[in-house]
Amino acid sequence: MTLVALGSAKGSPGVTTAVAALAARWPGDRRLLVVEADPAGGDLAPRLGLDVERGLVRLAAEGRRELTPEMLWQQTQPLPGSDAVQVLAGPASAEQSTAALSALSSRLANLLAGLDGIDVLADCGRLDPASPVMAMVRAAELMILVARPQVSQLHHLAARVQALGAGVATALLLVGDRPYGVVEAGRAVGAQPLGTIADDARAAELLSGGDHGRSRVLRASGLLRTARTLAEQLSARMGSGSADGRSSVATWPDPEPEQLRHPPPLAGREQAPSPPPPPPPPARPWSRQLEPDPEPPVPALAPSGAPAEPVAPWRSLADLATTVAPAPTPARSSEPPRPRQPPTERPRRTARARPLQARPHLSEADPPSSGPPPDPPDEENPDGPR
């Protein structure tokens, strides 16, 4: 029924994760086809355990001369756990994906836009000016731009919206709602605010691992809860088209900020009432109260008949600097300057030679000044010990 493309301006905000979450929570009474048309390569085949031989590359090889819906359905595979969702997986190689998209060009986009009774979600990856997927972007009835609420990504997104022009209906899908909401960001970049999907890293990891909503943790996550709300809104808008077959996206109302920041509760559970706010703390008598600055005194009015003293108006620092007179410089004396005298040389001090003093020498008759006296000679051995 409707071809909806999803892409980003720069970076990896999570386009494939958003497409997988929407496909996991798409209404069961509607048929959905997920097309992986990312020129950088596909991820759904290894994530979901699909056959890598079937997909976009074989479709491009078989449809070189003619492309029919039968050829398309031969290369699609059912999503695990859902028979109503079919997947046209892309190759892992960027070279093969770019060559296949270039060979199919606008023929694949026209074929997807003309499918009857089937909703189509196309993962276009990053939208470069020379990307071969731009033909699918121009043929889509709605181009959903996925981004994170960051200043750098929103700047790139605004430039991409301006480059796409008014011929492409654009909508903004934010991954997370802080620090900017989708309404504020959509008005800044010039795109219609679509909604917000929860920034849940754990649920995104489970979804990329092939769980696809079967585990209890993933089913209760904020990612799939917000994806369910967006899938219901998208499918309802895709089913109600205008007279010319185009979706009335430009007239969508802005989502409420409370609905975007707080996801709806789980089905079957009653939401507990919020507790009343706590009362304000009592004022402390010993606390210091801030008093306002006293007003400047008003000068008294001069009596009648007396001239009033003029009041200088307020001036800026530059005006004040021009009004202040410079300090007076000291007057110079008329006496001629005195001639400079050469400095007097001081006599250098010379070291005096000290007289040499004779050192006394010990004679043989003088006894030693220190030490014990020698032992007397042995009578039996007068020459000393041997």
The 8 nearest C-alpha neighbors of each residue, nearest first, counted from 0:
[[1, 117, 116, 115, 118, 114, 2, 237],
 [0, 2, 118, 237, 112, 119, 3, 140],
 [1, 3, 119, 139, 112, 140, 120, 118],
 [4, 2, 141, 120, 139, 140, 142, 119],
 [3, 5, 121, 142, 120, 143, 139, 122],
 [6, 4, 143, 122, 123, 142, 144, 121],
 [7, 5, 124, 123, 144, 125, 145, 14],
 [8, 6, 125, 145, 144, 9, 126, 124],
 [7, 9, 156, 126, 125, 155, 159, 6],
 [10, 8, 7, 125, 155, 152, 11, 156],
 [9, 11, 12, 8, 7, 125, 152, 146],
 [10, 12, 13, 9, 14, 7, 125, 146],
 [11, 13, 146, 147, 10, 14, 145, 174],
 [14, 12, 16, 11, 15, 17, 145, 174],
 [13, 15, 17, 16, 6, 145, 12, 18],
 [16, 14, 18, 17, 13, 19, 122, 124],
 [17, 15, 19, 13, 18, 14, 20, 203],
 [16, 18, 20, 14, 15, 19, 13, 21],
 [19, 17, 15, 21, 16, 20, 22, 14],
 [18, 20, 22, 16, 17, 21, 23, 15],
 [21, 19, 23, 17, 22, 18, 226, 223],
 [22, 20, 18, 24, 226, 23, 19, 230],
 [21, 23, 19, 25, 20, 24, 18, 84],
 [22, 24, 20, 21, 25, 19, 211, 212],
 [23, 25, 227, 21, 22, 26, 20, 226],
 [24, 26, 22, 230, 21, 23, 27, 227],
 [27, 25, 28, 29, 24, 231, 230, 234],
 [26, 28, 29, 25, 83, 30, 24, 81],
 [27, 29, 26, 30, 83, 25, 31, 234],
 [30, 28, 27, 26, 31, 83, 117, 118],
 [29, 31, 83, 117, 84, 118, 28, 32],
 [30, 32, 118, 84, 117, 119, 85, 83],
 [33, 31, 119, 85, 84, 86, 118, 120],
 [32, 34, 86, 120, 121, 119, 87, 85],
 [35, 33, 121, 87, 36, 86, 122, 120],
 [34, 36, 122, 89, 88, 37, 121, 87],
 [37, 35, 123, 122, 34, 38, 121, 89],
 [36, 38, 123, 124, 39, 40, 35, 122],
 [39, 37, 97, 96, 40, 93, 36, 124],
 [38, 40, 93, 37, 96, 41, 92, 124],
 [41, 39, 93, 91, 92, 38, 37, 90],
 [40, 42, 89, 91, 90, 43, 35, 37],
 [43, 41, 44, 45, 46, 91, 40, 89],
 [42, 44, 46, 45, 47, 41, 88, 89],
 [43, 45, 49, 46, 47, 48, 42, 88],
 [46, 44, 48, 47, 43, 42, 49, 51],
 [47, 45, 43, 209, 44, 208, 48, 207],
 [46, 48, 209, 44, 49, 45, 43, 79],
 [47, 49, 45, 44, 46, 50, 209, 43],
 [50, 48, 44, 47, 51, 45, 76, 43],
 [49, 51, 52, 53, 44, 48, 76, 54],
 [52, 50, 53, 44, 49, 54, 90, 88],
 [53, 51, 50, 54, 57, 56, 90, 49],
 [54, 52, 74, 51, 50, 57, 55, 75],
 [53, 55, 88, 74, 87, 56, 57, 89],
 [54, 56, 58, 89, 57, 88, 59, 87],
 [57, 55, 59, 58, 99, 54, 60, 90],
 [58, 56, 60, 59, 55, 54, 61, 53],
 [57, 59, 55, 61, 56, 60, 62, 54],
 [58, 60, 56, 62, 57, 99, 61, 103],
 [59, 61, 57, 58, 62, 63, 56, 99],
 [62, 60, 58, 59, 63, 57, 70, 66],
 [63, 61, 66, 65, 59, 64, 60, 58],
 [62, 64, 61, 60, 65, 59, 102, 66],
 [65, 63, 62, 66, 61, 60, 59, 103],
 [66, 64, 62, 63, 67, 61, 106, 70],
 [65, 67, 62, 70, 64, 68, 106, 63],
 [66, 68, 69, 70, 65, 71, 110, 62],
 [67, 69, 71, 70, 72, 66, 110, 114],
 [70, 68, 72, 71, 67, 73, 66, 74],
 [71, 69, 73, 68, 67, 72, 66, 74],
 [70, 72, 68, 69, 73, 74, 67, 75],
 [73, 71, 75, 69, 74, 70, 68, 76],
 [72, 74, 70, 71, 75, 69, 76, 53],
 [75, 73, 54, 53, 72, 71, 58, 87],
 [74, 76, 87, 72, 86, 73, 85, 54],
 [77, 75, 86, 85, 78, 87, 74, 49],
 [78, 76, 85, 82, 84, 86, 79, 75],
 [77, 79, 81, 84, 85, 80, 86, 76],
 [80, 78, 81, 77, 47, 82, 211, 48],
 [79, 81, 78, 82, 211, 213, 77, 212],
 [82, 80, 78, 83, 79, 84, 77, 23],
 [81, 83, 84, 77, 78, 80, 85, 79],
 [82, 84, 30, 81, 31, 85, 27, 29],
 [85, 83, 31, 82, 78, 32, 81, 77],
 [84, 86, 77, 32, 76, 78, 75, 33],
 [87, 85, 33, 76, 75, 88, 32, 77],
 [88, 86, 75, 34, 54, 35, 33, 55],
 [89, 87, 54, 35, 86, 44, 55, 43],
 [88, 90, 41, 55, 35, 54, 40, 36],
 [91, 89, 41, 92, 40, 96, 95, 88],
 [90, 92, 40, 41, 93, 89, 42, 96],
 [93, 91, 40, 95, 94, 90, 96, 39],
 [92, 94, 39, 40, 96, 95, 38, 97],
 [95, 93, 97, 92, 96, 98, 39, 38],
 [96, 94, 98, 92, 97, 93, 99, 90],
 [95, 97, 93, 99, 38, 98, 94, 40],
 [96, 98, 38, 100, 94, 95, 99, 93],
 [99, 97, 101, 95, 96, 100, 102, 94],
 [100, 98, 102, 96, 101, 59, 97, 56],
 [101, 99, 103, 97, 102, 98, 104, 131],
 [100, 102, 104, 98, 131, 99, 103, 97],
 [103, 101, 99, 100, 104, 98, 59, 63],
 [102, 104, 100, 101, 107, 106, 59, 99],
 [105, 103, 101, 102, 106, 100, 107, 134],
 [104, 106, 108, 134, 107, 109, 103, 135],
 [107, 105, 109, 108, 104, 103, 110, 66],
 [106, 108, 110, 105, 109, 103, 111, 104],
 [109, 107, 135, 105, 111, 110, 106, 138],
 [108, 110, 112, 106, 107, 111, 105, 113],
 [109, 111, 107, 113, 108, 112, 106, 114],
 [112, 110, 108, 113, 109, 114, 107, 2],
 [111, 113, 109, 2, 110, 114, 108, 1],
 [112, 114, 110, 111, 109, 115, 0, 1],
 [115, 113, 111, 112, 0, 117, 110, 116],
 [116, 114, 0, 117, 113, 118, 112, 1],
 [115, 117, 0, 114, 118, 30, 29, 1],
 [118, 116, 0, 30, 115, 31, 114, 119],
 [117, 119, 31, 0, 1, 32, 30, 2],
 [118, 120, 32, 2, 31, 33, 3, 1],
 [119, 121, 33, 3, 4, 34, 32, 2],
 [122, 120, 34, 4, 33, 123, 35, 5],
 [121, 123, 35, 5, 36, 124, 37, 4],
 [124, 122, 37, 36, 6, 5, 121, 132],
 [125, 123, 37, 6, 122, 7, 126, 14],
 [124, 126, 7, 6, 8, 127, 9, 123],
 [125, 127, 8, 7, 6, 124, 128, 130],
 [126, 128, 130, 129, 125, 8, 133, 9],
 [129, 127, 130, 126, 133, 162, 131, 159],
 [130, 128, 127, 131, 133, 126, 132, 134],
 [129, 131, 127, 132, 128, 133, 126, 38],
 [132, 130, 101, 133, 100, 129, 104, 134],
 [131, 133, 130, 134, 135, 123, 136, 100],
 [132, 134, 136, 135, 131, 130, 137, 126],
 [135, 133, 137, 105, 132, 136, 138, 104],
 [136, 134, 108, 138, 133, 132, 137, 139],
 [135, 137, 133, 139, 134, 138, 4, 132],
 [138, 136, 134, 135, 139, 167, 133, 166],
 [137, 139, 135, 136, 108, 134, 140, 109],
 [140, 138, 2, 136, 141, 3, 137, 135],
 [139, 141, 2, 3, 245, 246, 138, 1],
 [140, 142, 3, 168, 139, 169, 143, 4],
 [141, 143, 169, 4, 5, 168, 3, 170],
 [144, 142, 5, 170, 171, 169, 4, 141],
 [143, 145, 171, 6, 7, 5, 172, 170],
 [146, 144, 172, 7, 173, 6, 14, 171],
 [147, 145, 173, 12, 174, 7, 152, 144],
 [146, 148, 174, 173, 149, 12, 175, 152],
 [149, 147, 179, 177, 173, 178, 176, 146],
 [150, 148, 152, 147, 151, 153, 178, 179],
 [149, 151, 153, 152, 154, 148, 147, 155],
 [152, 150, 154, 153, 149, 155, 156, 148],
 [153, 151, 155, 154, 149, 150, 156, 146],
 [152, 154, 156, 150, 155, 151, 157, 149],
 [153, 155, 157, 151, 156, 152, 150, 158],
 [156, 154, 152, 158, 153, 157, 8, 159],
 [155, 157, 153, 159, 8, 154, 158, 152],
 [156, 158, 188, 160, 154, 159, 155, 153],
 [159, 157, 161, 155, 156, 160, 162, 154],
 [158, 160, 162, 156, 161, 157, 163, 155],
 [161, 159, 157, 163, 162, 158, 156, 164],
 [160, 162, 158, 159, 164, 163, 157, 189],
 [163, 161, 159, 164, 160, 158, 128, 157],
 [164, 162, 160, 161, 159, 167, 165, 166],
 [165, 163, 161, 162, 166, 167, 160, 168],
 [164, 166, 167, 163, 168, 161, 160, 169],
 [165, 167, 164, 168, 163, 137, 169, 138],
 [168, 166, 165, 169, 137, 164, 163, 142],
 [167, 169, 141, 142, 166, 140, 170, 165],
 [170, 168, 142, 190, 143, 141, 167, 191],
 [169, 171, 191, 143, 190, 193, 192, 144],
 [172, 170, 192, 144, 193, 143, 190, 191],
 [171, 173, 145, 194, 193, 195, 144, 143],
 [174, 172, 195, 146, 147, 175, 145, 196],
 [175, 173, 147, 196, 198, 195, 197, 146],
 [176, 174, 198, 197, 173, 177, 196, 195],
 [175, 177, 180, 179, 178, 260, 148, 195],
 [178, 176, 179, 175, 148, 180, 149, 147],
 [177, 179, 176, 148, 180, 149, 175, 150],
 [180, 178, 177, 148, 176, 184, 183, 181],
 [179, 181, 176, 183, 182, 184, 177, 178],
 [180, 182, 184, 183, 192, 185, 173, 194],
 [183, 181, 185, 192, 184, 180, 186, 253],
 [182, 184, 186, 180, 181, 185, 187, 179],
 [185, 183, 187, 181, 186, 182, 180, 188],
 [186, 184, 190, 192, 182, 187, 188, 183],
 [185, 187, 189, 183, 184, 188, 182, 190],
 [186, 188, 184, 185, 189, 183, 157, 190],
 [189, 187, 157, 185, 186, 190, 184, 156],
 [188, 190, 186, 187, 185, 157, 160, 191],
 [191, 189, 185, 170, 169, 188, 171, 192],
 [190, 192, 170, 185, 171, 193, 169, 189],
 [193, 191, 171, 185, 182, 181, 170, 194],
 [194, 192, 171, 172, 170, 191, 254, 195],
 [195, 193, 172, 192, 181, 259, 173, 254],
 [196, 194, 173, 172, 259, 174, 175, 197],
 [195, 197, 174, 225, 175, 173, 222, 226],
 [196, 198, 222, 175, 221, 199, 174, 225],
 [197, 199, 175, 174, 200, 196, 222, 221],
 [200, 198, 202, 201, 197, 222, 203, 221],
 [199, 201, 203, 202, 204, 198, 205, 222],
 [202, 200, 204, 203, 199, 205, 217, 206],
 [201, 203, 205, 204, 199, 217, 200, 206],
 [204, 202, 206, 200, 201, 205, 207, 199],
 [205, 203, 207, 201, 202, 206, 200, 208],
 [206, 204, 208, 202, 203, 207, 210, 201],
 [205, 207, 203, 211, 210, 208, 204, 209],
 [206, 208, 204, 205, 209, 46, 203, 16],
 [207, 209, 205, 206, 46, 210, 204, 47],
 [210, 208, 47, 46, 207, 211, 206, 205],
 [209, 211, 206, 212, 205, 208, 213, 214],
 [212, 210, 206, 209, 213, 23, 205, 19],
 [213, 211, 218, 217, 210, 214, 23, 206],
 [212, 214, 211, 210, 215, 218, 217, 80],
 [215, 213, 217, 216, 212, 218, 210, 211],
 [214, 216, 218, 217, 219, 213, 212, 220],
 [217, 215, 219, 214, 218, 220, 202, 212],
 [216, 218, 220, 214, 219, 215, 212, 202],
 [217, 219, 215, 212, 216, 220, 214, 223],
 [220, 218, 216, 217, 215, 221, 224, 223],
 [221, 219, 217, 222, 218, 223, 216, 202],
 [220, 222, 224, 223, 197, 225, 219, 199],
 [221, 223, 197, 220, 224, 225, 199, 226],
 [224, 222, 226, 225, 221, 220, 227, 20],
 [225, 223, 221, 227, 226, 222, 220, 228],
 [224, 226, 228, 227, 196, 223, 222, 262],
 [227, 225, 223, 229, 21, 224, 228, 20],
 [226, 228, 24, 230, 224, 225, 229, 223],
 [229, 227, 225, 231, 226, 230, 232, 224],
 [228, 230, 232, 226, 231, 227, 233, 225],
 [231, 229, 227, 233, 25, 232, 228, 21],
 [232, 230, 234, 228, 229, 233, 235, 227],
 [231, 233, 229, 235, 230, 234, 236, 228],
 [232, 234, 230, 236, 235, 231, 237, 229],
 [235, 233, 237, 231, 236, 232, 230, 238],
 [234, 236, 232, 238, 233, 237, 231, 239],
 [237, 235, 233, 239, 238, 234, 232, 246],
 [236, 238, 234, 235, 239, 1, 233, 246],
 [237, 239, 235, 236, 240, 234, 0, 1],
 [240, 238, 236, 237, 235, 241, 246, 247],
 [241, 239, 246, 245, 244, 238, 247, 237],
 [240, 242, 244, 245, 243, 246, 247, 239],
 [243, 241, 244, 240, 245, 246, 247, 239],
 [242, 244, 241, 245, 240, 246, 247, 140],
 [245, 243, 241, 242, 240, 246, 1, 0],
 [246, 244, 241, 243, 240, 140, 247, 242],
 [245, 247, 240, 248, 241, 237, 140, 244],
 [248, 246, 249, 250, 240, 241, 245, 251],
 [249, 247, 250, 251, 246, 168, 141, 236],
 [248, 250, 247, 251, 191, 168, 246, 169],
 [251, 249, 248, 247, 252, 191, 253, 246],
 [250, 252, 248, 249, 253, 247, 191, 193],
 [253, 251, 254, 250, 192, 249, 191, 255],
 [252, 254, 192, 255, 251, 182, 193, 191],
 [255, 253, 252, 256, 194, 259, 258, 193],
 [254, 256, 258, 257, 259, 253, 182, 260],
 [255, 257, 259, 258, 260, 254, 180, 182],
 [258, 256, 260, 259, 255, 261, 254, 262],
 [259, 257, 255, 256, 261, 260, 262, 254],
 [260, 258, 256, 257, 261, 195, 255, 194],
 [259, 261, 257, 258, 256, 176, 262, 195],
 [260, 262, 258, 259, 257, 263, 256, 264],
 [263, 261, 225, 258, 260, 264, 259, 224],
 [262, 264, 261, 265, 224, 258, 225, 228],
 [265, 263, 266, 262, 270, 268, 269, 224],
 [264, 266, 268, 267, 263, 219, 224, 269],
 [265, 267, 268, 264, 269, 263, 224, 270],
 [268, 266, 265, 269, 264, 270, 263, 219],
 [269, 267, 266, 265, 270, 264, 271, 263],
 [270, 268, 271, 267, 264, 266, 265, 272],
 [269, 271, 268, 272, 264, 273, 265, 263],
 [270, 272, 269, 273, 274, 268, 264, 265],
 [273, 271, 274, 270, 275, 269, 276, 268],
 [272, 274, 271, 275, 270, 276, 277, 269],
 [275, 273, 272, 276, 277, 271, 278, 270],
 [276, 274, 277, 273, 278, 272, 279, 271],
 [275, 277, 274, 278, 273, 279, 280, 272],
 [278, 276, 275, 279, 274, 280, 273, 281],
 [279, 277, 280, 276, 281, 275, 274, 282],
 [278, 280, 277, 281, 282, 276, 283, 275],
 [279, 281, 278, 282, 277, 283, 276, 284],
 [282, 280, 283, 279, 278, 284, 286, 285],
 [281, 283, 284, 280, 286, 285, 279, 288],
 [284, 282, 286, 285, 281, 287, 280, 288],
 [285, 283, 286, 282, 287, 281, 288, 280],
 [284, 286, 283, 287, 288, 282, 281, 289],
 [287, 285, 283, 284, 288, 282, 289, 281],
 [286, 288, 285, 289, 284, 283, 290, 282],
 [289, 287, 290, 286, 285, 284, 291, 283],
 [290, 288, 287, 291, 292, 286, 293, 285],
 [289, 291, 288, 292, 293, 287, 294, 286],
 [292, 290, 293, 289, 294, 288, 295, 287],
 [291, 293, 294, 290, 295, 289, 296, 288],
 [294, 292, 291, 295, 290, 296, 297, 289],
 [293, 295, 292, 296, 297, 291, 290, 298],
 [296, 294, 297, 293, 292, 298, 291, 299],
 [297, 295, 298, 294, 293, 299, 292, 300],
 [296, 298, 299, 295, 294, 300, 293, 310],
 [299, 297, 296, 300, 301, 295, 310, 308],
 [300, 298, 297, 301, 296, 302, 307, 308],
 [299, 301, 298, 302, 307, 303, 297, 308],
 [300, 302, 307, 305, 299, 303, 306, 308],
 [303, 301, 305, 304, 300, 306, 307, 299],
 [302, 304, 305, 301, 306, 300, 307, 299],
 [303, 305, 302, 306, 301, 307, 300, 308],
 [306, 304, 303, 302, 301, 307, 308, 300],
 [307, 305, 308, 304, 301, 303, 302, 309],
 [306, 308, 301, 309, 305, 300, 302, 310],
 [307, 309, 310, 306, 301, 305, 300, 311],
 [310, 308, 307, 311, 306, 312, 301, 298],
 [311, 309, 312, 308, 307, 313, 298, 297],
 [310, 312, 309, 313, 314, 308, 319, 322],
 [313, 311, 310, 314, 309, 315, 319, 318],
 [314, 312, 311, 315, 319, 318, 310, 316],
 [313, 315, 318, 319, 312, 316, 317, 311],
 [316, 314, 318, 317, 319, 313, 320, 312],
 [315, 317, 319, 318, 320, 314, 321, 313],
 [316, 318, 320, 319, 315, 321, 314, 322],
 [319, 317, 315, 321, 320, 316, 314, 322],
 [318, 320, 316, 322, 317, 321, 315, 314],
 [319, 321, 317, 318, 323, 322, 316, 324],
 [322, 320, 318, 319, 323, 317, 324, 316],
 [323, 321, 319, 320, 324, 318, 317, 325],
 [322, 324, 320, 321, 325, 319, 318, 326],
 [325, 323, 322, 326, 321, 320, 327, 319],
 [326, 324, 327, 323, 328, 322, 321, 320],
 [325, 327, 328, 324, 323, 329, 322, 330],
 [328, 326, 325, 329, 324, 330, 323, 331],
 [327, 329, 326, 330, 325, 331, 324, 332],
 [330, 328, 331, 327, 332, 326, 325, 333],
 [331, 329, 328, 332, 327, 333, 334, 326],
 [330, 332, 329, 333, 334, 328, 335, 336],
 [333, 331, 334, 330, 335, 329, 336, 337],
 [332, 334, 335, 331, 336, 330, 337, 329],
 [335, 333, 332, 336, 337, 331, 338, 330],
 [336, 334, 337, 333, 332, 338, 331, 339],
 [337, 335, 334, 338, 339, 333, 332, 331],
 [336, 338, 339, 335, 334, 340, 333, 332],
 [339, 337, 340, 336, 335, 341, 334, 342],
 [338, 340, 337, 341, 336, 342, 343, 335],
 [341, 339, 342, 338, 343, 337, 344, 336],
 [342, 340, 343, 339, 344, 338, 345, 337],
 [341, 343, 340, 344, 339, 345, 338, 346],
 [344, 342, 345, 341, 340, 346, 339, 347],
 [345, 343, 342, 346, 347, 341, 340, 348],
 [344, 346, 347, 343, 348, 342, 341, 349],
 [347, 345, 348, 344, 349, 343, 342, 350],
 [346, 348, 345, 349, 344, 350, 343, 351],
 [347, 349, 346, 350, 351, 345, 344, 352],
 [350, 348, 351, 347, 346, 352, 353, 345],
 [349, 351, 352, 348, 353, 347, 354, 346],
 [352, 350, 353, 349, 348, 354, 355, 347],
 [353, 351, 350, 354, 355, 349, 356, 348],
 [352, 354, 351, 355, 350, 356, 349, 357],
 [355, 353, 356, 352, 351, 357, 358, 350],
 [354, 356, 353, 357, 352, 358, 351, 359],
 [357, 355, 358, 354, 353, 359, 352, 360],
 [358, 356, 359, 355, 360, 354, 353, 361],
 [357, 359, 356, 360, 355, 361, 354, 362],
 [360, 358, 357, 361, 356, 362, 365, 355],
 [361, 359, 362, 358, 357, 363, 365, 364],
 [360, 362, 365, 363, 359, 364, 367, 366],
 [363, 361, 365, 364, 360, 366, 359, 367],
 [362, 364, 365, 361, 366, 367, 360, 368],
 [365, 363, 362, 366, 361, 367, 360, 368],
 [364, 366, 362, 363, 361, 367, 368, 360],
 [367, 365, 368, 364, 363, 362, 361, 369],
 [368, 366, 369, 365, 370, 361, 372, 363],
 [367, 369, 366, 370, 365, 361, 371, 372],
 [370, 368, 367, 371, 366, 372, 373, 365],
 [369, 371, 372, 368, 367, 373, 366, 374],
 [370, 372, 373, 369, 374, 367, 368, 366],
 [373, 371, 370, 374, 369, 367, 375, 366],
 [374, 372, 371, 375, 370, 376, 367, 366],
 [373, 375, 376, 372, 377, 371, 383, 381],
 [376, 374, 377, 373, 378, 372, 381, 383],
 [377, 375, 381, 378, 374, 383, 382, 380],
 [376, 378, 381, 380, 379, 375, 383, 382],
 [377, 379, 381, 380, 376, 375, 382, 383],
 [380, 378, 377, 381, 376, 382, 383, 384],
 [379, 381, 377, 382, 378, 383, 384, 376],
 [380, 382, 377, 378, 383, 376, 379, 384],
 [381, 383, 380, 384, 376, 377, 385, 379],
 [384, 382, 381, 380, 385, 376, 377, 379],
 [385, 383, 380, 382, 377, 381, 376, 379],
 [384, 383, 382, 380, 381, 377, 379, 376]]
